[in-house]
Every structure is written in C-alpha cells, then in structure tokens.
C-alpha cells in the first residue's frame, strides 16, 4: 500500500490501514493497527520519501531492475515474507524470459509457490523450465 500526500508542502499524511498486520516495506517495522475495523495512522510525508507498506500474509518476490530485460534477468531475487496474525503468509513467482509470447501455453516458464508458517518457509516448484538464485530473505513479524 502506498500512502502519499497529494498536497504541496504537506508534512504528514493520514492513511487508513484495514485491520490486519501491516509492515513498513523498507525496514520491516510493524504499523500498529489494532481493532477489528482498522484505524487511521498519521505518517510523515515528504517529497523524497514514499510511505510503502506490506500487508501481512504476503510473500513478495523482488528483483533489482537494470537497464534492459536481459541485464535485469541476471540480478538475483529477494523475498519479503510478511506474516499475518496466524504467523502465515503465501505468494508465488511466475518467471519467463520476459520477451516470448505464449510462454504459459508452451510450458516455457517456472512457477514457484511460497508458503511460510511458524518459522518455516517452503518453496514448491510447481513447474520449471529454467532456474534462478535467490540472494536474500527478509522475514517481517
């Protein structure tokens, strides 16, 4: 979730966080959102910082960009595991060459499902036509 101010010169923004666990994307700190209906939280706002938050229960797969698709493909993956109130999360990666058409129909892709629960991260390769390394793992809880 991205929480930005739309007003020039604003120093804060009030964002509504639905009831669940929310984490700061950059440092993993939890945003306090107690209550069954969620709550409004006032956040600092500036022109050089974007408030970005991850909802608990999600596994995000990231890759650093580069100047071309080919160069980007050489960059390693990273995972952000944001646990929910049950200490669980899930996500998946669909990976193809980034250029070809109909890769799903042709089976020319890799699909990995990620699940995390109670301190264990599982990666299940559902389909694989290629491979790539993960470089870092961050668990937010």
C-alpha positions in Angstrom: 0.0 0.0 0.0 1.3 3.4 -1.0 0.4 6.4 1.2 1.4 9.7 -0.3 0.2 13.2 0.3 -1.5 15.0 -2.7 -0.9 18.4 -1.3 2.1 20.6 -1.9 4.1 21.3 1.2 2.4 18.7 3.3 4.5 17.3 6.2 2.2 14.4 7.1 -0.5 12.2 5.6 -3.3 10.2 7.3 -3.7 6.7 5.9 -6.4 4.1 6.7 -5.0 0.7 7.5 -7.6 -2.1 7.4 -7.5 -4.5 10.4 -4.6 -6.9 9.9 -0.8 -6.8 10.2 1.0 -4.1 8.2 4.7 -3.6 7.8 6.9 -0.8 6.6 8.3 -2.0 3.3 11.8 -0.5 3.9 12.6 -1.7 7.4 10.0 -4.3 8.4 8.7 -2.4 11.4 5.0 -3.2 12.1 2.4 -0.5 11.8 0.1 -0.6 14.9 -3.4 -1.2 13.5 -5.3 -2.7 16.5 -9.0 -3.0 16.5 -11.5 -5.1 14.4 -12.1 -2.3 11.9 -8.6 -1.0 11.3 -7.6 2.6 12.0 -6.2 5.8 10.6 -2.5 6.4 11.1 -0.7 9.7 10.6 2.6 9.2 8.8 5.3 11.7 7.9 5.2 13.0 4.3 8.0 14.5 2.2 8.9 14.9 -1.4 11.8 12.4 -1.2 10.1 9.5 0.6 7.2 7.3 -0.3 5.3 5.6 2.5 5.1 2.0 1.3 3.6 -0.8 3.4 3.2 -4.6 3.0 0.0 -6.4 4.2 0.7 -9.4 6.5 0.1 -12.7 4.9 2.0 -12.0 1.7 5.3 -13.2 0.3 6.7 -10.7 -2.1 9.3 -11.7 -4.7 11.6 -8.8 -5.7 14.4 -8.3 -8.2 16.6 -5.2 -8.7 16.0 -3.5 -12.1 18.6 -2.9 -14.7 18.7 -1.0 -18.0 17.5 -3.9 -20.1 15.4 -7.1 -19.6 18.4 -9.2 -20.4 20.5 -7.4 -17.8 17.7 -7.5 -15.2 17.4 -11.3 -15.6 21.0 -11.6 -14.3 20.0 -10.0 -11.0 19.2 -12.3 -8.0 15.8 -12.5 -6.4 14.9 -11.4 -2.9 11.9 -12.4 -0.8 10.0 -10.4 1.7 7.9 -12.6 4.0 5.2 -10.6 5.9 3.5 -12.8 8.4 -0.2 -12.3 9.3 -1.8 -12.7 12.7 -1.6 -16.5 12.4 2.1 -16.3 11.6 1.5 -17.4 8.0 2.0 -16.0 4.5 1.9 -17.0 0.9 3.0 -15.9 -2.6 4.1 -17.2 -5.9 6.6 -16.4 -8.7 5.8 -16.8 -12.4 9.1 -16.5 -14.2 9.5 -16.5 -18.0 12.1 -15.0 -20.4 10.3 -11.6 -20.5 10.3 -11.5 -24.3 8.5 -14.5 -25.7 4.8 -14.8 -26.3 2.5 -17.6 -25.0 5.1 -18.9 -22.5 2.4 -20.4 -20.3 0.8 -22.3 -23.2 4.3 -23.6 -24.3 5.3 -24.5 -20.8 8.4 -22.2 -21.1 8.3 -20.8 -17.6 8.9 -21.5 -13.9 6.2 -21.3 -11.2 7.1 -21.4 -7.6 4.6 -21.3 -4.7 5.9 -19.9 -1.4 4.3 -20.6 2.0 5.5 -19.6 5.4 4.1 -20.7 8.8 5.6 -20.7 12.3 9.2 -20.1 11.3 9.3 -22.4 8.3 9.4 -21.2 4.7 8.5 -23.7 1.9 9.2 -23.2 -1.8 7.3 -25.6 -4.0 8.3 -25.7 -7.7 5.0 -26.3 -9.5 6.6 -26.1 -13.0 10.1 -25.5 -14.1 11.7 -24.7 -17.4 14.5 -22.6 -16.0 16.2 -21.6 -12.7 17.5 -18.5 -10.9 19.0 -18.0 -7.4 17.5 -16.1 -4.5 20.0 -13.7 -2.9 18.3 -12.5 0.3 15.4 -13.4 2.6 13.7 -10.9 5.0 11.0 -12.1 7.4 8.8 -9.4 8.9 7.0 -10.5 12.1 
